[in-house]
Amino acid sequence: MEFVAQQIEKFRADPIVKRVFTMLDWRERRIDLGIPFELNLRSGELSPPRVTYQVISEALRSHHAPPRGFSSLEAAIRDHFDGFLDYLIHFEHFIETGLIRSKDIGPYLEYWTCALVGEDEVDEALLVQFWRFVDEYKYSKARKFIFRFHPHAEARFPKQRATL
């Protein structure tokens, strides 16, 4: 249990994870993603970029989509989700190797796993795009980890054939 607590503490303390949590928790929010701030026309001050569910969905599109490239904001969002998913892969690996049990880690992540399977208020279009991203970039262990706790929801977001 001490190992689980350490891993969860490390996960929750990571600024990347905190920002992904904020992105998932808010339909619209200004978030410092480590890129240049924008000029706020109302206040005349520099502000972190405005991140919406639509912006996140666009950022998580396949690089095989119409080739317009990614803005610095979209690239930062992608990088954050990559880091977040890497943690989930580690958790799944710990479970598969018997280092931890899913019942020991599940309660710590219940809110977020519920959000990612649509049992919260996260936009449906964003969730669909999130799962496409997971499948396109072969985060299969992250998929397995989340659906380990919500097997009933897997039919809602079936695995997509990757185009890579």
N, C-alpha and C positions, 0 to 999 in steps of 0.2 A: 504493500500500500504506500510505503514511503516513496518508492520509485514512481508510482502513478502520480502521487502528489507533486513530485519534482517535475515530471514531464508536463503536467497540466499547468503548473506555475510558469514554467519556461514558455509554453504555448501562449498563455494569456498575457504574459509580460512582453512578448515580441511586438514591437510597434507595427509590423506588417499585419499581424493577426488582428490587432486592435483596429486598424484601419479597415480591414475587410469586414469585421464585425459592424463597424459604423456604416460601411457601405450597404450592408445587408439590412441593417436596422432602420435606415432612414430612406424614404422615397426621394428626398432631395436634401443635400447637406454640403456645405463647404468643408473640404477635407485637405489637409496638408499631406500630399503624396510625395513630397520631395522634389517637386518640379517648380519652376518659376510661378510666382503668384500672379493673379490677374488684377487689373485696375478695376476697382469697384466704382462704377459710374455714380452711384448715389452718394457715397462718402468721399470719393476721391482718393481712397486709400487702397493699398494693395491687399488682396484677400486670396486665400487658398482657392483653387478651382472649385466650381460648382459641380458636384457629382450627383447624377440622377440615375434611377434605374435604367432609363433609356441609354444614357452615356455608358453605363456598365455593360449593357447588352451589346452595344456597338463595339466596345473594347474587346469583348470575349468572342467576337466573330472569328471565323476561320481566316487564316491568311490566304486561303484559296478563294475567298469571296472576291467580288469585283476588286481588282487591284488598285486601291486608292491609298494603301499604306495606313499607318497608324499615327495619330497625333501623339505628342508627348504625354498628354493626359491618358489616352487609351493605352499607350505602352506601359505607363506607370500602373494603371489598373491591372493589366495583364500580369505584370511582375508581382503585384501583391497577391493576386489569386494563385499564381504559381507557388509562391511561398506558403500560402495557407494550405494548399493541396498537398504540398510536400510534408507538412506536419501530419496530415491525415494518413498519408502513406506510411509514415513512421509508426503511427499508432496501430495501423492494421498489421504491419510487420511484427510489432511487439506481441500482438494477439496471436498471430499465426505461429510464432515461435514459442508460444507458451510463457513468455516473459510477464505478460499481464493477462487478465481475463476481461472480456468485453463488459461484464457486469460491474467491474471495478472502475472502468473509465467512462462508461455510458452516461451515468448521471451528471458528470461534469460537463458534458457536451450536448445534453438533451435539447436545450433551447436552440442551438445552432443546427443540429441535425434535423430537428423538426422544421426549422425555417427552410432548409435546403430541399426538403421533400414536400413543401407547400402546406405545411400545417401551421402557418403563421401568416403574416400579411405581406410577404415578399411577392412582388409582381410576377404573375404567371409567365409572361414573356421573358423576363429575366431568368427565371428558373429553367425554362426550356433552353435558353441560350447557355446558361451555366452547364447544364448536362451535356449539351453538344460540345462545349469546350472540354469538359472532362473526358469525353470519348474521343474527340478529335486528337487530343494531345496525350492520349493513352495514360490517363490517371486512373487506371482500372482498380488499383488498390484503394484509392480514395473513394471510388464508387462503392466498392465492396464494403468498406468501413461504414459509410453512411447507411447503406441499405441493410447492413447487419442489424441495425437498430430499428429499421422501418421496412421490413421485407414486403409488407402490403403496398407500399408506395412505389415499388420498382416498376410496376406496370404503368404507372402514370408517366414515368420518364424512362422508356425503354432504351436500352443500349443502342447507340447509333454506330453505324459502320464508319470507321475512320477513313478519311480520304488521303491521309499522308502516305 
